[in-house]
Amino acid sequence: MVIINPARLAPLLMLFQSPFPYTVIMSSAVAADTMIVLDAKAFAYGLGAYPKIRTSIDATLHYEESAPQPISTVGSPNVSAAPVRSTYQVASVALRLILDAAWVMRGSQIAFTYRRQLWATSSTATAISR
């Protein structure tokens, strides 16, 4: 199994004969200069029986994806997070979904994690195909 950034799929497929002999999983959580190769049989996961879904009409939400902060922090000076919105003030409903999940590699079955100049030379392709 190969896990790569979606931007690296085309260069990877050009190095190998068709069809590609391994399962490819694309994830934007993997850096563009990183490729992870692992034994799929050694990967174990489990999910909860059902998701927990909650609704709220009076929640305060912080609309920051990259570095969310507490809504307010006492200090000198006091700090408030931004942008913040109250679902009560804008007549909205907030949904919260929690699904328990766990995963583990049974043994040390990660073949390698490779970074920098992915698939730049034919010698790299030879190393990947082994």
Secondary structure, DSSP 8 states (H G I E B T S, - for coil): -EEE-GGGHHHHHHHS-SS-SS-EEE-TTS-TTEEEEE-GGGEEEEE-SS-EEEEESS-EEE--SSS---SEE-SSS-EE-SSEEETTTTT--EEEEE--EEEEESSS-EEEEEESSTT-SHHHHHHHH-
